[in-house]
Amino acid sequence: MIGAGPYGLAAGAHLKAKGIRTRVFGEPMEFWAKKMPEGMLLRSLREASNLSAPDEAFTLEDYESA
């Protein structure tokens, strides 16, 4: 998997859950860490913020309740 952003990590998690050996190459959120203007924050609609995970785990609701 080339790309360690949110979607690359989600795809890698699904492949691993299916028993497929996977390597993810890249730096997580590198674009935001290095290319965005200082002080700029990511702001997405809640509906656009949930990524797919195997077994529908690790939702925003799970994070908030923890």
DSSP file (Angstrom, degrees, kcal/mol; ACC not computed):
  #  RESIDUE AA STRUCTURE BP1 BP2  ACC     N-H-->O    O-->H-N    N-H-->O    O-->H-N    TCO  KAPPA ALPHA  PHI   PSI    X-CA   Y-CA   Z-CA
    1    1 A M              0   0    0      0, 0.0    24,-2.6     0, 0.0     2,-0.7   0.000 360.0 360.0 360.0 123.2    0.0    0.0    0.0
    2    2 A I  B     +a   25   0A   0     22,-0.2    24,-0.2     1,-0.0    22,-0.1  -0.908 360.0  48.1-103.7 118.1    1.5    3.3   -1.0
    3    3 A G        -     0   0    0     22,-3.1    23,-0.2    -2,-0.7    22,-0.1   0.313  55.9-155.0 119.2 112.2    0.2    6.1    1.1
    4    4 A A        +     0   0    0     23,-0.2    25,-0.3     4,-0.1    22,-0.1  -0.004  56.7 118.3-104.4  27.9   -0.2    6.2    4.8
    5    5 A G  S  > S-     0   0    0     23,-0.2     4,-2.5    24,-0.1     5,-0.3  -0.164  88.2 -78.6 -77.8-175.1   -3.0    8.7    4.9
    6    6 A P  H  > S+     0   0    0      0, 0.0     4,-2.0     0, 0.0     5,-0.1   0.876 131.2  44.7 -56.2 -42.0   -6.4    7.8    6.4
    7    7 A Y  H  > S+     0   0    0      2,-0.2     4,-2.5     1,-0.2     5,-0.2   0.877 112.5  50.5 -75.3 -36.3   -7.6    5.9    3.4
    8    8 A G  H  > S+     0   0    0      2,-0.2     4,-2.3     1,-0.2    -1,-0.2   0.906 112.4  47.7 -64.9 -41.4   -4.3    4.0    2.8
    9    9 A L  H  X S+     0   0    0     -4,-2.5     4,-2.2     2,-0.2    -2,-0.2   0.894 111.7  50.3 -65.8 -39.6   -4.3    3.0    6.5
   10   10 A A  H  X S+     0   0    0     -4,-2.0     4,-2.0    -5,-0.3    -2,-0.2   0.927 111.4  48.0 -63.7 -44.5   -8.0    1.9    6.3
   11   11 A A  H  X S+     0   0    0     -4,-2.5     4,-2.3     1,-0.2    -2,-0.2   0.911 111.4  51.0 -62.7 -42.0   -7.3   -0.2    3.2
   12   12 A G  H  X S+     0   0    0     -4,-2.3     4,-2.4     1,-0.2    -1,-0.2   0.884 107.9  52.4 -61.9 -39.7   -4.3   -1.8    4.8
   13   13 A A  H  X S+     0   0    0     -4,-2.2     4,-2.2     2,-0.2    -1,-0.2   0.893 109.7  48.9 -64.1 -40.1   -6.4   -2.7    7.9
   14   14 A H  H  X S+     0   0    0     -4,-2.0     4,-1.1     2,-0.2    -2,-0.2   0.913 111.5  49.0 -66.5 -42.1   -9.0   -4.4    5.7
   15   15 A L  H ><>S+     0   0    0     -4,-2.3     5,-2.5     1,-0.2     3,-0.5   0.925 111.5  49.3 -62.7 -43.8   -6.4   -6.4    3.8
   16   16 A K  H ><5S+     0   0    0     -4,-2.4     3,-1.9     1,-0.2    -1,-0.2   0.900 106.4  56.0 -62.0 -41.1   -4.7   -7.5    7.1
   17   17 A A  H 3<5S+     0   0    0     -4,-2.2    -1,-0.2     1,-0.3    -2,-0.2   0.777 105.3  53.2 -62.2 -26.0   -8.1   -8.5    8.5
   18   18 A K  T <<5S-     0   0    0     -4,-1.1    -1,-0.3    -3,-0.5    -2,-0.2   0.378 124.5-105.3 -88.5   3.1   -8.5  -10.8    5.4
   19   19 A G  T < 5S+     0   0    0     -3,-1.9     2,-0.6     1,-0.3    -3,-0.2   0.631  74.7 140.6  84.5  14.5   -5.1  -12.4    6.1
   20   20 A I      < -     0   0    0     -5,-2.5    -1,-0.3    -6,-0.2     2,-0.2  -0.815  55.2-123.8 -94.9 122.4   -3.3  -10.6    3.3
   21   21 A R        +     0   0    0     -2,-0.6     2,-0.4    -3,-0.1    -5,-0.0  -0.445  40.3 179.3 -64.7 131.3    0.2   -9.5    4.3
   22   22 A T        -     0   0    0     -2,-0.2     2,-0.4   -10,-0.0   -10,-0.0  -0.988  23.3-162.3-139.2 143.3    0.4   -5.8    3.7
   23   23 A R        -     0   0    0     -2,-0.4     2,-0.5     2,-0.0    -2,-0.0  -0.988  13.2-150.1-122.0 138.0    3.0   -3.0    4.1
   24   24 A V        -     0   0    0     -2,-0.4     2,-0.4   -22,-0.1   -22,-0.2  -0.931  10.7-161.6-109.3 127.4    2.1    0.6    4.2
   25   25 A F  B     +a    2   0A   0    -24,-2.6   -22,-3.1    -2,-0.5     2,-0.2  -0.909  46.2  50.9-110.8 134.0    4.6    3.1    2.9
   26   26 A G  S    S-     0   0    0     -2,-0.4    -2,-0.1   -23,-0.2   -24,-0.0  -0.691  83.0 -73.7 133.8 175.3    4.5    6.8    3.7
   27   27 A E    >   -     0   0    0     -2,-0.2     3,-1.9     0, 0.0     4,-0.3  -0.933  50.7-111.0-108.3 123.9    4.2    9.2    6.6
   28   28 A P  T 3  S-     0   0    0      0, 0.0   -23,-0.2     0, 0.0     5,-0.1  -0.312  96.4 -10.2 -56.6 128.0    0.8    9.4    8.3
   29   29 A M  T 3> S+     0   0    0    -25,-0.3     4,-2.3     1,-0.1     5,-0.2   0.745  85.6 150.9  56.0  29.2   -0.8   12.8    7.6
   30   30 A E  H <>  +     0   0    0     -3,-1.9     4,-2.4     1,-0.2     5,-0.4   0.886  66.6  57.2 -57.3 -41.3    2.5   14.1    6.2
   31   31 A F  H  >>S+     0   0    0     -4,-0.3     4,-2.6     1,-0.2     5,-0.5   0.931 110.6  42.4 -58.3 -46.5    0.7   16.6    3.9
   32   32 A W  H  >5S+     0   0    0      1,-0.2     4,-0.7     2,-0.2    -1,-0.2   0.881 115.2  50.4 -68.7 -36.5   -1.1   18.3    6.8
   33   33 A A  H  <5S+     0   0    0     -4,-2.3    -1,-0.2     1,-0.2    -2,-0.2   0.844 127.1  20.5 -69.9 -32.6    2.0   18.3    9.0
   34   34 A K  H  <5S+     0   0    0     -4,-2.4    -2,-0.2    -5,-0.2    -3,-0.2   0.628 126.0  40.6-114.7 -16.4    4.3   19.8    6.3
   35   35 A K  H  <5S+     0   0    0     -4,-2.6    -3,-0.2    -5,-0.4    -2,-0.1   0.601  87.4  91.0-115.5 -13.9    2.3   21.6    3.7
   36   36 A M  S  <<S-     0   0    0     -4,-0.7     3,-0.1    -5,-0.5     4,-0.0  -0.565  84.4 -96.7 -86.3 149.4   -0.6   23.4    5.5
   37   37 A P    >   -     0   0    0      0, 0.0     3,-2.1     0, 0.0    -1,-0.1  -0.281  54.5 -85.7 -59.3 147.2   -0.2   27.0    6.7
   38   38 A E  T 3  S+     0   0    0      1,-0.3     3,-0.1    -3,-0.1     0, 0.0  -0.283 115.0  18.0 -56.0 134.3    0.7   27.4   10.3
   39   39 A G  T 3  S+     0   0    0      1,-0.3     2,-0.3    -3,-0.1    -1,-0.3   0.316  89.1 134.3  86.8  -8.1   -2.3   27.3   12.6
   40   40 A M    <   -     0   0    0     -3,-2.1     2,-0.3    -8,-0.1    -1,-0.3  -0.601  37.9-161.3 -78.0 132.7   -4.6   25.8   10.0
   41   41 A L        -     0   0    0     -2,-0.3     2,-0.4    -3,-0.1    -3,-0.0  -0.859  23.0-109.7-114.6 148.7   -6.7   22.9   11.3
   42   42 A L        -     0   0    0     -2,-0.3     2,-0.4     2,-0.0   -10,-0.0  -0.606  37.1-179.3 -73.4 130.1   -8.5   20.1    9.5
   43   43 A R        +     0   0    0     -2,-0.4     2,-0.3     2,-0.0    -2,-0.0  -0.895   8.1 163.9-137.1 105.7  -12.3   20.7    9.8
   44   44 A S        -     0   0    0     -2,-0.4     5,-0.1     1,-0.0     2,-0.1  -0.849  43.7 -97.3-118.7 155.2  -14.5   18.1    8.1
   45   45 A L    >   -     0   0    0     -2,-0.3     3,-1.2     1,-0.1     4,-0.3  -0.403  37.7-116.5 -63.1 148.7  -18.2   17.4    8.5
   46   46 A R  G >> S+     0   0    0      1,-0.3     3,-1.8     2,-0.2     4,-0.6   0.889 115.9  57.8 -55.7 -41.2  -18.8   14.5   10.8
   47   47 A E  G 34 S+     0   0    0      1,-0.3     3,-0.3     2,-0.2    -1,-0.3   0.771 108.1  47.5 -62.5 -24.9  -20.3   12.4    8.0
   48   48 A A  G <4 S+     0   0    0     -3,-1.2    -1,-0.3     1,-0.2    -2,-0.2   0.364 101.3  68.5 -95.1   4.0  -17.0   12.8    6.1
   49   49 A S  T <4 S+     0   0    0     -3,-1.8     2,-0.5    -4,-0.3    -2,-0.2   0.570  73.1  92.5-104.5 -10.8  -14.9   11.9    9.1
   50   50 A N     <  -     0   0    0     -4,-0.6     2,-0.3    -3,-0.3     9,-0.1  -0.747  57.0-164.7 -86.5 127.2  -15.7    8.2    9.6
   51   51 A L        -     0   0    0     -2,-0.5     2,-0.2     7,-0.2    -2,-0.0  -0.783  28.6 -98.1-106.2 154.7  -13.3    5.8    7.8
   52   52 A S        +     0   0    0     -2,-0.3   -38,-0.1     7,-0.0    -1,-0.0  -0.480  43.0 178.3 -72.6 138.5  -14.0    2.2    7.2
   53   53 A A    >   -     0   0    0     -2,-0.2     3,-1.9   -40,-0.1   -43,-0.1  -0.979  39.2 -87.9-136.8 150.4  -12.4   -0.3    9.6
   54   54 A P  G >  S+     0   0    0      0, 0.0     3,-1.5     0, 0.0   -40,-0.0  -0.289 114.8   9.9 -56.5 141.8  -12.7   -4.1    9.8
   55   55 A D  G 3  S-     0   0    0      1,-0.3     3,-0.1     3,-0.0    -3,-0.0   0.691 121.5 -84.3  60.8  20.5  -15.7   -5.3   11.8
   56   56 A E  G <  S+     0   0    0     -3,-1.9     3,-0.3     1,-0.2    -1,-0.3   0.828  87.9 150.7  52.7  35.4  -16.9   -1.7   11.9
   57   57 A A    <   +     0   0    0     -3,-1.5    -1,-0.2     1,-0.2    -4,-0.0  -0.421  40.7  37.6 -89.9 168.3  -14.6   -1.0   14.9
   58   58 A F  S    S+     0   0    0     -2,-0.1    -7,-0.2     1,-0.1    -1,-0.2   0.879  73.8 166.6  61.7  45.4  -13.0    2.3   15.9
   59   59 A T     >  -     0   0    0     -3,-0.3     4,-2.2     1,-0.1     5,-0.1  -0.338  53.1-105.6 -80.0 168.5  -15.8    4.6   15.0
   60   60 A L  H  > S+     0   0    0      1,-0.2     4,-2.8     2,-0.2     5,-0.2   0.868 124.1  56.5 -60.7 -35.1  -15.9    8.2   16.2
   61   61 A E  H  > S+     0   0    0      2,-0.2     4,-2.4     1,-0.2    -1,-0.2   0.910 105.8  49.7 -63.9 -41.6  -18.6    7.2   18.6
   62   62 A D  H  > S+     0   0    0      2,-0.2     4,-1.7     1,-0.2    -2,-0.2   0.924 112.3  48.4 -60.7 -44.2  -16.2    4.6   20.1
   63   63 A Y  H  < S+     0   0    0     -4,-2.2    -2,-0.2     1,-0.2    -1,-0.2   0.926 112.3  47.9 -62.4 -45.8  -13.5    7.2   20.4
   64   64 A E  H  < S+     0   0    0     -4,-2.8    -1,-0.2     1,-0.2    -2,-0.2   0.887 111.1  50.0 -64.6 -39.2  -15.9    9.7   22.1
   65   65 A S  H  <        0   0    0     -4,-2.4    -1,-0.2     1,-0.3    -2,-0.2   0.799 360.0 360.0 -71.5 -27.2  -17.2    7.1   24.6
   66   66 A A     <        0   0    0     -4,-1.7    -1,-0.3    -5,-0.2    -2,-0.2   0.493 360.0 360.0 -72.6 360.0  -13.7    6.1   25.6
